[in-house]
Structures are given as C-alpha cells and as structure tokens.
C-alpha cells in the first residue's frame, strides 16, 4: 500500500491510481475514508470556517503518523500551500492549521513556507485527472529551502487522486528532500 487507500482486492498491493502512475512520495497516512460524517466535517473546515475542528483532526493525524515518523526519520512537517487570493478570502489555510497541530503533537518543526502556490487555479474538485495535474504543476513552486531536513511530511485535508501531493513531493525532492510522506484527514476510495 503506497497512498493508503483501502483496496477491494486482496490480490493487489496498490490501488489502480498507484499502479498506473509513478508516485514521488514514499507512503501516505490518511486517517479516515472520505465518507460521512467525516466528509461533511472536513468540508466545514474548508468552506464554513470550522477551524476549531483542525485540533481534533490534527491530533488524529499525529496519532496515525507517530510510529512511522520515528521509523522513517521524518524530521519536518509542511503543508499544501494555498494561493494568497484564496488565503485572503478564507482567512486561513486549513492544511496549514492541520499541519500546525501535527507538528506540535509530534514535536517536529513546521516549515509551512517550503512550498508556494504562486498562481491562482480553479478548484480541483471540478477537474478531471489530467486537468488537475496541469492545474497543480503550473501553480506551485518551491519556497524556502531547508537543507537540514531530508524526510518531510506533507499535510493536507483530502487526498483524492494524489496529484497535489505528488507535485508537492516532486518539488520537495528537487529542493533536496530524500523522502517525502504525506498525511491527510481523509482519502477517497481505492479501486
């Protein structure tokens, strides 16, 4: 299992997305499946200012990652960036709020400026896989480089196709990271 999606078949090691596409990240640690009531709760963080939910979900993420963080030598936490226009409109980056809790719970530094979304993009949920990939690739760049950190954990709220995390992981590796992992509150269903 690479991305962390549950697989319906006992005969496969990876979900179809991971079988079909090379992944730039090593392993994923999602906490919940993208189903009710978690789905509504996570969307409330993003669209209805329920930022207080980040404390609960961030602690759940840290609990899931704790053992692996020690095993894989994870030495820093970052998050999927939000474009400044969306940040101004929303007032916060939900991934950064989750990452803050995860980093605090794990006793790791939070480096939320490692990645930058420097181009405004359409919401990912309305795009197909190819459009998502192009949308993300053109919108992100590396931000501040932290050469002392080699094993990075990316935090996000929802993992669907993996395109966003994959682009983030690729950028972090270009900037010197050796291994990149991710954790999300929830993940879509595997096939």
N, CA and C atoms as a LAMMPS dump frame, in Angstrom:
ITEM: TIMESTEP
0
ITEM: NUMBER OF ATOMS
573
ITEM: BOX BOUNDS ff ff ff
-5.0000000000000000e+02 5.0000000000000000e+02
-5.0000000000000000e+02 5.0000000000000000e+02
-5.0000000000000000e+02 5.0000000000000000e+02
ITEM: ATOMS id mol type element x y z
1 1 1 N 0.852 -1.178 0
2 1 2 C 0 0 0
3 1 3 C 0.896 1.238 0
4 2 1 N 0.693 2.089 -0.973
5 2 2 C 1.521 3.284 -1.068
6 2 3 C 0.756 4.53 -0.617
7 3 1 N -0.376 4.806 -1.261
8 3 2 C -1.096 6.041 -0.941
9 3 3 C -1.934 5.908 0.327
10 4 1 N -2.283 4.696 0.683
11 4 2 C -3.081 4.484 1.879
12 4 3 C -4.539 4.187 1.612
13 5 1 N -4.946 4.161 0.336
14 5 2 C -6.339 3.828 0.021
15 5 3 C -6.605 2.368 0.337
16 6 1 N -7.793 2.105 0.86
17 6 2 C -8.206 0.721 1.039
18 6 3 C -8.423 0.115 -0.338
19 7 1 N -8.04 -1.141 -0.479
20 7 2 C -8.151 -1.818 -1.768
21 7 3 C -9.173 -2.937 -1.637
22 8 1 N -10.074 -3.015 -2.616
23 8 2 C -11.138 -4.016 -2.576
24 8 3 C -10.643 -5.433 -2.823
25 9 1 N -9.492 -5.585 -3.45
26 9 2 C -8.972 -6.898 -3.812
27 9 3 C -7.783 -7.269 -2.936
28 10 1 N -7.782 -8.487 -2.421
29 10 2 C -6.655 -8.962 -1.623
30 10 3 C -5.469 -9.346 -2.502
31 11 1 N -5.691 -9.394 -3.799
32 11 2 C -4.645 -9.831 -4.726
33 11 3 C -3.749 -8.689 -5.181
34 12 1 N -4.116 -7.453 -4.874
35 12 2 C -3.32 -6.309 -5.318
36 12 3 C -2.634 -5.646 -4.134
37 13 1 N -1.442 -5.142 -4.418
38 13 2 C -0.683 -4.428 -3.401
39 13 3 C -0.987 -2.933 -3.421
40 14 1 N -1.296 -2.405 -4.623
41 14 2 C -1.544 -0.98 -4.79
42 14 3 C -2.929 -0.74 -5.368
43 15 1 N -3.472 0.451 -5.123
44 15 2 C -4.715 0.844 -5.777
45 15 3 C -4.416 1.085 -7.26
46 16 1 N -5.45 1.218 -8.063
47 16 2 C -5.243 1.41 -9.502
48 16 3 C -4.482 2.689 -9.817
49 17 1 N -4.744 3.757 -9.064
50 17 2 C -4.016 5.01 -9.299
51 17 3 C -2.515 4.82 -9.086
52 18 1 N -2.133 4.134 -8.012
53 18 2 C -0.707 3.922 -7.729
54 18 3 C -0.086 2.914 -8.696
55 19 1 N -0.881 1.954 -9.184
56 19 2 C -0.373 1.017 -10.192
57 19 3 C -0.109 1.731 -11.514
58 20 1 N -0.959 2.661 -11.86
59 20 2 C -0.872 3.344 -13.161
60 20 3 C 0.132 4.49 -13.194
61 21 1 N 0.372 5.109 -12.051
62 21 2 C 1.186 6.325 -12.027
63 21 3 C 2.334 6.198 -11.034
64 22 1 N 3.518 6.584 -11.477
65 22 2 C 4.661 6.673 -10.57
66 22 3 C 4.336 7.727 -9.514
67 23 1 N 4.711 7.467 -8.289
68 23 2 C 4.483 8.419 -7.202
69 23 3 C 5.811 8.973 -6.713
70 24 1 N 5.858 10.262 -6.49
71 24 2 C 7.06 10.907 -5.975
72 24 3 C 7.158 10.832 -4.46
73 25 1 N 6.087 10.424 -3.798
74 25 2 C 6.127 10.271 -2.35
75 25 3 C 6.305 8.79 -2.005
76 26 1 N 6.831 8.55 -0.816
77 26 2 C 7.115 7.177 -0.399
78 26 3 C 5.883 6.457 0.137
79 27 1 N 5.114 7.141 0.969
80 27 2 C 3.993 6.48 1.639
81 27 3 C 3.026 7.532 2.159
82 28 1 N 1.762 7.144 2.25
83 28 2 C 0.74 8.039 2.767
84 28 3 C 0.076 7.49 4.013
85 29 1 N -0.382 8.41 4.856
86 29 2 C -1.02 8.052 6.117
87 29 3 C -2.345 8.797 6.283
88 30 1 N -3.354 8.423 5.502
89 30 2 C -4.672 9.039 5.697
90 30 3 C -5.328 8.451 6.947
91 31 1 N -6.17 9.233 7.582
92 31 2 C -6.799 8.779 8.823
93 31 3 C -8.167 8.159 8.576
94 32 1 N -8.991 8.811 7.774
95 32 2 C -10.358 8.347 7.54
96 32 3 C -10.625 8.202 6.048
97 33 1 N -11.627 7.398 5.719
98 33 2 C -12.13 7.37 4.346
99 33 3 C -13.021 8.592 4.141
100 34 1 N -13.108 9.046 2.912
101 34 2 C -13.892 10.233 2.575
102 34 3 C -15.371 9.861 2.497
103 35 1 N -15.948 9.627 3.66
104 35 2 C -17.344 9.224 3.8
105 35 3 C -17.969 10.041 4.926
106 36 1 N -19.289 10.041 4.973
107 36 2 C -19.992 10.72 6.061
108 36 3 C -19.73 9.988 7.37
109 37 1 N -19.687 10.696 8.479
110 37 2 C -19.864 12.133 8.686
111 37 3 C -18.567 12.941 8.526
112 38 1 N -17.444 12.241 8.312
113 38 2 C -16.158 12.939 8.19
114 38 3 C -16.165 13.901 7.009
115 39 1 N -16.738 13.47 5.899
116 39 2 C -16.769 14.3 4.689
117 39 3 C -17.372 15.679 4.98
118 40 1 N -18.538 15.706 5.587
119 40 2 C -19.208 16.969 5.901
120 40 3 C -18.381 17.799 6.874
121 41 1 N -17.787 17.144 7.845
122 41 2 C -16.984 17.825 8.851
123 41 3 C -15.739 18.476 8.237
124 42 1 N -15.05 17.757 7.366
125 42 2 C -13.843 18.296 6.726
126 42 3 C -14.197 19.441 5.78
127 43 1 N -15.283 19.297 5.052
128 43 2 C -15.718 20.382 4.168
129 43 3 C -16.138 21.615 4.969
130 44 1 N -16.634 21.403 6.19
131 44 2 C -16.995 22.529 7.054
132 44 3 C -15.754 23.325 7.466
133 45 1 N -14.629 22.643 7.633
134 45 2 C -13.376 23.357 7.93
135 45 3 C -13.039 24.277 6.765
136 46 1 N -13.108 23.722 5.572
137 46 2 C -12.672 24.432 4.371
138 46 3 C -13.622 25.56 3.969
139 47 1 N -14.916 25.312 4.041
140 47 2 C -15.88 26.255 3.468
141 47 3 C -16.785 26.963 4.472
142 48 1 N -16.776 26.527 5.739
143 48 2 C -17.686 27.125 6.722
144 48 3 C -16.976 27.563 8.003
145 49 1 N -15.675 27.817 7.887
146 49 2 C -14.892 28.403 8.975
147 49 3 C -14.905 27.599 10.27
148 50 1 N -15.018 26.299 10.182
149 50 2 C -14.983 25.444 11.376
150 50 3 C -13.54 25.049 11.672
151 51 1 N -12.706 26.067 11.81
152 51 2 C -11.275 25.859 12.007
153 51 3 C -10.981 25.109 13.308
154 52 1 N -11.897 25.203 14.26
155 52 2 C -11.695 24.508 15.535
156 52 3 C -11.643 22.986 15.362
157 53 1 N -12.186 22.469 14.268
158 53 2 C -12.128 21.025 14.005
159 53 3 C -10.704 20.565 13.709
160 54 1 N -9.841 21.497 13.324
161 54 2 C -8.456 21.138 12.983
162 54 3 C -7.712 20.539 14.169
163 55 1 N -8.048 20.961 15.367
164 55 2 C -7.378 20.42 16.55
165 55 3 C -7.649 18.918 16.673
166 56 1 N -8.906 18.529 16.567
167 56 2 C -9.262 17.106 16.652
168 56 3 C -8.612 16.312 15.528
169 57 1 N -8.795 16.777 14.291
170 57 2 C -8.264 16.026 13.151
171 57 3 C -6.735 16.017 13.131
172 58 1 N -6.122 17.115 13.502
173 58 2 C -4.66 17.157 13.559
174 58 3 C -4.101 16.161 14.562
175 59 1 N -4.765 16.032 15.706
176 59 2 C -4.327 15.046 16.709
177 59 3 C -4.516 13.622 16.2
178 60 1 N -5.604 13.379 15.484
179 60 2 C -5.819 12.051 14.888
180 60 3 C -4.721 11.733 13.874
181 61 1 N -4.352 12.73 13.083
182 61 2 C -3.287 12.546 12.092
183 61 3 C -1.96 12.252 12.785
184 62 1 N -1.651 13.006 13.819
185 62 2 C -0.398 12.792 14.549
186 62 3 C -0.355 11.397 15.157
187 63 1 N -1.473 10.949 15.709
188 63 2 C -1.521 9.595 16.277
189 63 3 C -1.253 8.537 15.212
190 64 1 N -1.791 8.75 14.025
191 64 2 C -1.593 7.793 12.921
192 64 3 C -0.132 7.782 12.456
193 65 1 N 0.505 8.936 12.434
194 65 2 C 1.856 9.079 11.887
195 65 3 C 2.956 8.803 12.918
196 66 1 N 2.657 8.934 14.187
197 66 2 C 3.681 8.927 15.243
198 66 3 C 4.707 7.795 15.092
199 67 1 N 4.258 6.571 14.995
200 67 2 C 5.163 5.418 14.878
201 67 3 C 6.022 5.524 13.618
202 68 1 N 5.388 5.888 12.506
203 68 2 C 6.099 5.971 11.229
204 68 3 C 7.091 7.131 11.208
205 69 1 N 6.764 8.208 11.89
206 69 2 C 7.671 9.359 11.935
207 69 3 C 9.007 8.944 12.535
208 70 1 N 8.954 8.141 13.588
209 70 2 C 10.189 7.642 14.198
210 70 3 C 10.861 6.611 13.289
211 71 1 N 10.072 5.702 12.748
212 71 2 C 10.61 4.635 11.893
213 71 3 C 11.299 5.185 10.647
214 72 1 N 10.698 6.19 10.012
215 72 2 C 11.233 6.735 8.764
216 72 3 C 12.087 7.987 8.959
217 73 1 N 12.25 8.41 10.186
218 73 2 C 13.094 9.572 10.456
219 73 3 C 12.535 10.883 9.937
220 74 1 N 11.213 11.009 9.954
221 74 2 C 10.601 12.265 9.499
222 74 3 C 11.119 13.393 10.389
223 75 1 N 11.655 14.437 9.758
224 75 2 C 12.286 15.492 10.544
225 75 3 C 11.665 16.878 10.375
226 76 1 N 10.631 17.004 9.536
227 76 2 C 9.941 18.293 9.397
228 76 3 C 8.557 18.068 8.798
229 77 1 N 7.68 19.014 9.066
230 77 2 C 6.301 18.976 8.567
231 77 3 C 6.067 20.218 7.715
232 78 1 N 5.405 20.025 6.583
233 78 2 C 4.964 21.146 5.76
234 78 3 C 3.513 20.893 5.364
235 79 1 N 2.961 21.769 4.558
236 79 2 C 1.559 21.623 4.164
237 79 3 C 1.382 22.005 2.704
238 80 1 N 0.273 21.586 2.152
239 80 2 C -0.087 22.004 0.799
240 80 3 C -0.426 23.492 0.879
241 81 1 N 0.233 24.304 0.059
242 81 2 C 0.009 25.752 0.146
243 81 3 C -1.312 26.188 -0.479
244 82 1 N -1.753 27.344 -0.059
245 82 2 C -2.964 27.963 -0.583
246 82 3 C -2.549 29.275 -1.251
247 83 1 N -3.113 29.574 -2.393
248 83 2 C -2.787 30.83 -3.074
249 83 3 C -3.22 32.003 -2.195
250 84 1 N -2.444 33.086 -2.254
251 84 2 C -2.719 34.241 -1.376
252 84 3 C -4.125 34.811 -1.572
253 85 1 N -4.669 34.72 -2.784
254 85 2 C -6.028 35.218 -3.026
255 85 3 C -7.049 34.375 -2.252
256 86 1 N -6.886 33.047 -2.299
257 86 2 C -7.785 32.17 -1.536
258 86 3 C -7.556 32.333 -0.039
259 87 1 N -6.299 32.536 0.342
260 87 2 C -5.978 32.734 1.753
261 87 3 C -6.638 34.009 2.281
262 88 1 N -6.582 35.076 1.504
263 88 2 C -7.244 36.328 1.899
264 88 3 C -8.749 36.129 2.034
265 89 1 N -9.337 35.435 1.069
266 89 2 C -10.787 35.228 1.077
267 89 3 C -11.222 34.351 2.252
268 90 1 N -10.498 33.247 2.471
269 90 2 C -10.866 32.29 3.513
270 90 3 C -10.384 32.73 4.886
271 91 1 N -9.23 33.376 4.924
272 91 2 C -8.674 33.83 6.195
273 91 3 C -7.7 32.851 6.826
274 92 1 N -7.582 31.671 6.294
275 92 2 C -6.686 30.643 6.822
276 92 3 C -6.499 29.556 5.767
277 93 1 N -5.42 28.81 5.923
278 93 2 C -5.163 27.634 5.098
279 93 3 C -5.434 26.424 5.982
280 94 1 N -6.473 25.67 5.68
281 94 2 C -6.842 24.532 6.522
282 94 3 C -5.719 23.507 6.613
283 95 1 N -4.956 23.307 5.546
284 95 2 C -3.835 22.359 5.583
285 95 3 C -2.751 22.85 6.544
286 96 1 N -2.519 24.15 6.562
287 96 2 C -1.525 24.707 7.479
288 96 3 C -1.992 24.584 8.928
289 97 1 N -3.271 24.805 9.171
290 97 2 C -3.8 24.662 10.53
291 97 3 C -3.675 23.219 11.012
292 98 1 N -3.967 22.264 10.136
293 98 2 C -3.79 20.846 10.478
294 98 3 C -2.316 20.542 10.721
295 99 1 N -1.453 21.049 9.846
296 99 2 C -0.01 20.799 9.96
297 99 3 C 0.548 21.361 11.262
298 100 1 N 0.031 22.491 11.689
299 100 2 C 0.485 23.101 12.946
300 100 3 C 0.226 22.151 14.119
301 101 1 N -0.948 21.551 14.144
302 101 2 C -1.282 20.611 15.217
303 101 3 C -0.413 19.357 15.108
304 102 1 N -0.282 18.816 13.895
305 102 2 C 0.523 17.604 13.688
306 102 3 C 1.966 17.845 14.136
307 103 1 N 2.562 18.939 13.69
308 103 2 C 3.95 19.245 14.052
309 103 3 C 4.105 19.39 15.563
310 104 1 N 3.163 20.089 16.189
311 104 2 C 3.213 20.281 17.634
312 104 3 C 3.102 18.947 18.366
313 105 1 N 2.158 18.119 17.953
314 105 2 C 1.95 16.814 18.592
315 105 3 C 3.157 15.89 18.431
316 106 1 N 3.836 15.981 17.29
317 106 2 C 4.987 15.112 17.022
318 106 3 C 6.312 15.722 17.477
319 107 1 N 6.274 16.981 17.906
320 107 2 C 7.499 17.645 18.33
321 107 3 C 8.452 17.919 17.179
322 108 1 N 7.89 18.195 16.002
323 108 2 C 8.686 18.457 14.805
324 108 3 C 8.512 19.904 14.362
325 109 1 N 9.506 20.448 13.652
326 109 2 C 9.353 21.817 13.151
327 109 3 C 8.314 21.892 12.032
328 110 1 N 7.53 22.957 12.044
329 110 2 C 6.583 23.235 10.964
330 110 3 C 7.24 24.231 10.02
331 111 1 N 7.393 23.82 8.772
332 111 2 C 8.004 24.671 7.742
333 111 3 C 6.965 24.909 6.656
334 112 1 N 5.971 25.715 6.973
335 112 2 C 4.843 25.907 6.055
336 112 3 C 5.197 26.754 4.838
337 113 1 N 6.419 27.266 4.8
338 113 2 C 6.85 28.075 3.662
339 113 3 C 7.731 27.308 2.671
340 114 1 N 7.795 25.989 2.793
341 114 2 C 8.588 25.176 1.857
342 114 3 C 8.014 25.205 0.441
343 115 1 N 6.71 25.289 0.345
344 115 2 C 6.025 25.283 -0.949
345 115 3 C 5.195 26.551 -1.087
346 116 1 N 5.079 27.043 -2.311
347 116 2 C 4.316 28.26 -2.579
348 116 3 C 3.379 27.998 -3.748
349 117 1 N 2.139 28.419 -3.584
350 117 2 C 1.203 28.384 -4.711
351 117 3 C 1.184 29.8 -5.261
352 118 1 N 1.916 29.998 -6.351
353 118 2 C 2.094 31.355 -6.864
354 118 3 C 1.181 31.701 -8.031
355 119 1 N 0.333 30.782 -8.407
356 119 2 C -0.627 31.05 -9.482
357 119 3 C -2.009 30.59 -9.032
358 120 1 N -2.986 31.459 -9.2
359 120 2 C -4.359 31.136 -8.812
360 120 3 C -4.92 30.08 -9.761
361 121 1 N -5.589 29.082 -9.216
362 121 2 C -6.125 27.987 -10.027
363 121 3 C -7.59 27.734 -9.707
364 122 1 N -8.249 27.066 -10.629
365 122 2 C -9.636 26.644 -10.406
366 122 3 C -9.654 25.584 -9.309
367 123 1 N -10.772 25.443 -8.588
368 123 2 C -10.86 24.384 -7.58
369 123 3 C -10.656 23.009 -8.221
370 124 1 N -9.872 22.169 -7.553
371 124 2 C -9.529 20.849 -8.076
372 124 3 C -10.743 19.927 -8.221
373 125 1 N -11.72 20.07 -7.337
374 125 2 C -12.838 19.119 -7.317
375 125 3 C -13.637 19.101 -8.613
376 126 1 N -13.542 20.16 -9.412
377 126 2 C -14.325 20.229 -10.648
378 126 3 C -13.552 19.739 -11.877
379 127 1 N -12.321 19.247 -11.689
380 127 2 C -11.465 18.887 -12.816
381 127 3 C -11.224 17.382 -12.918
382 128 1 N -10.946 16.91 -14.146
383 128 2 C -10.563 15.504 -14.307
384 128 3 C -9.074 15.371 -13.967
385 129 1 N -8.549 14.138 -13.987
386 129 2 C -7.176 13.893 -13.542
387 129 3 C -6.133 14.676 -14.326
388 130 1 N -6.246 14.706 -15.64
389 130 2 C -5.271 15.418 -16.465
390 130 3 C -5.33 16.922 -16.197
391 131 1 N -6.54 17.454 -16.096
392 131 2 C -6.699 18.879 -15.797
393 131 3 C -6.143 19.206 -14.41
394 132 1 N -6.375 18.31 -13.448
395 132 2 C -5.834 18.506 -12.1
396 132 3 C -4.316 18.596 -12.142
397 133 1 N -3.706 17.641 -12.848
398 133 2 C -2.244 17.595 -12.918
399 133 3 C -1.684 18.88 -13.516
400 134 1 N -2.24 19.31 -14.633
401 134 2 C -1.765 20.537 -15.275
402 134 3 C -2.016 21.759 -14.402
403 135 1 N -3.18 21.802 -13.774
404 135 2 C -3.562 22.893 -12.889
405 135 3 C -2.543 23.056 -11.756
406 136 1 N -2.201 21.95 -11.124
407 136 2 C -1.29 21.98 -9.982
408 136 3 C 0.15 22.246 -10.402
409 137 1 N 0.616 21.543 -11.437
410 137 2 C 2.014 21.69 -11.872
411 137 3 C 2.357 23.129 -12.215
412 138 1 N 1.41 23.828 -12.796
413 138 2 C 1.655 25.207 -13.211
414 138 3 C 1.477 26.215 -12.077
415 139 1 N 0.967 25.768 -10.947
416 139 2 C 0.635 26.726 -9.895
417 139 3 C 1.588 26.72 -8.704
418 140 1 N 2.446 25.715 -8.586
419 140 2 C 3.297 25.599 -7.398
420 140 3 C 4.775 25.718 -7.717
421 141 1 N 5.491 26.249 -6.745
422 141 2 C 6.946 26.306 -6.814
423 141 3 C 7.502 26.029 -5.425
424 142 1 N 8.8 25.812 -5.389
425 142 2 C 9.451 25.632 -4.101
426 142 3 C 9.572 27.006 -3.444
427 143 1 N 9.387 27.049 -2.156
428 143 2 C 9.522 28.289 -1.409
429 143 3 C 10.878 28.331 -0.731
430 144 1 N 10.875 28.406 0.582
431 144 2 C 12.124 28.435 1.342
432 144 3 C 12.713 27.028 1.399
433 145 1 N 14.012 26.938 1.176
434 145 2 C 14.71 25.652 1.218
435 145 3 C 15.311 25.465 2.609
436 146 1 N 15.064 24.294 3.181
437 146 2 C 15.615 23.918 4.479
438 146 3 C 16.525 22.71 4.254
439 147 1 N 17.81 22.933 3.954
440 147 2 C 18.684 21.813 3.598
441 147 3 C 18.9 20.805 4.728
442 148 1 N 18.636 21.193 5.96
443 148 2 C 18.839 20.282 7.081
444 148 3 C 17.743 19.216 7.187
445 149 1 N 16.611 19.417 6.519
446 149 2 C 15.502 18.464 6.605
447 149 3 C 15.441 17.62 5.344
448 150 1 N 15.526 16.311 5.521
449 150 2 C 15.59 15.39 4.38
450 150 3 C 14.375 14.48 4.264
451 151 1 N 13.629 14.311 5.347
452 151 2 C 12.472 13.406 5.371
453 151 3 C 11.246 14.204 5.798
454 152 1 N 10.462 14.601 4.818
455 152 2 C 9.406 15.598 5.019
456 152 3 C 8.026 14.949 5.023
457 153 1 N 7.168 15.42 5.909
458 153 2 C 5.757 15.025 5.943
459 153 3 C 4.923 16.187 5.418
460 154 1 N 4.162 15.941 4.349
461 154 2 C 3.229 16.941 3.811
462 154 3 C 1.86 16.676 4.427
463 155 1 N 1.19 17.717 4.863
464 155 2 C -0.148 17.591 5.439
465 155 3 C -1.165 18.261 4.516
466 156 1 N -2.292 17.571 4.322
467 156 2 C -3.411 18.123 3.553
468 156 3 C -4.707 17.619 4.169
469 157 1 N -5.816 18.198 3.753
470 157 2 C -7.1 17.776 4.309
471 157 3 C -7.663 16.549 3.596
472 158 1 N -7.697 16.576 2.266
473 158 2 C -8.333 15.497 1.499
474 158 3 C -7.391 15.009 0.405
475 159 1 N -7.2 13.701 0.332
476 159 2 C -6.419 13.077 -0.742
477 159 3 C -7.419 12.414 -1.675
478 160 1 N -7.428 12.832 -2.932
479 160 2 C -8.346 12.205 -3.895
480 160 3 C -7.544 11.422 -4.922
481 161 1 N -7.003 12.081 -5.918
482 161 2 C -6.248 11.371 -6.964
483 161 3 C -4.761 11.277 -6.648
484 162 1 N -4.264 12.097 -5.759
485 162 2 C -2.848 12.097 -5.424
486 162 3 C -2.016 13.094 -6.202
487 163 1 N -2.626 13.79 -7.144
488 163 2 C -1.881 14.719 -7.991
489 163 3 C -1.249 15.843 -7.165
490 164 1 N -1.991 16.444 -6.284
491 164 2 C -1.473 17.561 -5.493
492 164 3 C -0.281 17.124 -4.645
493 165 1 N -0.436 16.046 -3.913
494 165 2 C 0.649 15.551 -3.06
495 165 3 C 1.855 15.174 -3.908
496 166 1 N 1.602 14.556 -5.058
497 166 2 C 2.692 14.125 -5.928
498 166 3 C 3.507 15.31 -6.446
499 167 1 N 2.843 16.374 -6.859
500 167 2 C 3.551 17.572 -7.324
501 167 3 C 4.345 18.185 -6.169
502 168 1 N 3.74 18.257 -5.002
503 168 2 C 4.448 18.784 -3.827
504 168 3 C 5.694 17.951 -3.526
505 169 1 N 5.552 16.632 -3.551
506 169 2 C 6.68 15.737 -3.268
507 169 3 C 7.796 15.919 -4.291
508 170 1 N 7.428 16.044 -5.546
509 170 2 C 8.418 16.243 -6.606
510 170 3 C 9.212 17.529 -6.373
511 171 1 N 8.521 18.598 -6.046
512 171 2 C 9.19 19.876 -5.779
513 171 3 C 10.122 19.781 -4.572
514 172 1 N 9.651 19.128 -3.516
515 172 2 C 10.483 18.992 -2.32
516 172 3 C 11.74 18.182 -2.611
517 173 1 N 11.613 17.152 -3.429
518 173 2 C 12.789 16.348 -3.789
519 173 3 C 13.749 17.144 -4.673
520 174 1 N 13.206 17.952 -5.566
521 174 2 C 14.065 18.825 -6.383
522 174 3 C 14.858 19.787 -5.499
523 175 1 N 14.274 20.162 -4.366
524 175 2 C 14.919 21.102 -3.444
525 175 3 C 15.841 20.407 -2.443
526 176 1 N 15.952 19.063 -2.519
527 176 2 C 16.905 18.363 -1.662
528 176 3 C 16.35 17.347 -0.693
529 177 1 N 15.038 17.212 -0.596
530 177 2 C 14.48 16.186 0.29
531 177 3 C 14.811 14.8 -0.259
532 178 1 N 15.071 13.861 0.621
533 178 2 C 15.347 12.479 0.208
534 178 3 C 14.067 11.657 0.152
535 179 1 N 13.216 11.824 1.161
536 179 2 C 11.98 11.055 1.259
537 179 3 C 10.837 11.985 1.634
538 180 1 N 9.704 11.768 0.992
539 180 2 C 8.529 12.589 1.271
540 180 3 C 7.354 11.665 1.566
541 181 1 N 6.66 11.964 2.64
542 181 2 C 5.482 11.222 3.067
543 181 3 C 4.334 12.216 3.143
544 182 1 N 3.122 11.71 3.272
545 182 2 C 2.012 12.639 3.456
546 182 3 C 1.033 12.058 4.463
547 183 1 N 0.271 12.949 5.055
548 183 2 C -0.866 12.556 5.879
549 183 3 C -2.029 13.461 5.511
550 184 1 N -3.214 12.873 5.488
551 184 2 C -4.431 13.643 5.217
552 184 3 C -5.505 13.205 6.199
553 185 1 N -6.462 14.086 6.4
554 185 2 C -7.588 13.715 7.25
555 185 3 C -8.331 12.557 6.612
556 186 1 N -8.599 12.666 5.307
557 186 2 C -9.35 11.597 4.652
558 186 3 C -8.86 11.347 3.234
559 187 1 N -9.309 10.213 2.719
560 187 2 C -8.863 9.746 1.409
561 187 3 C -10.049 9.142 0.668
562 188 1 N -10.045 9.328 -0.654
563 188 2 C -11.079 8.722 -1.488
564 188 3 C -10.937 7.21 -1.52
565 189 1 N -11.948 6.564 -2.018
566 189 2 C -11.964 5.098 -2.069
567 189 3 C -11.038 4.588 -3.165
568 190 1 N -10.312 3.532 -2.87
569 190 2 C -9.453 2.881 -3.859
570 190 3 C -10.246 1.937 -4.732
571 191 1 N -9.625 1.555 -5.856
572 191 2 C -10.272 0.602 -6.755
573 191 3 C -9.386 -0.596 -6.946
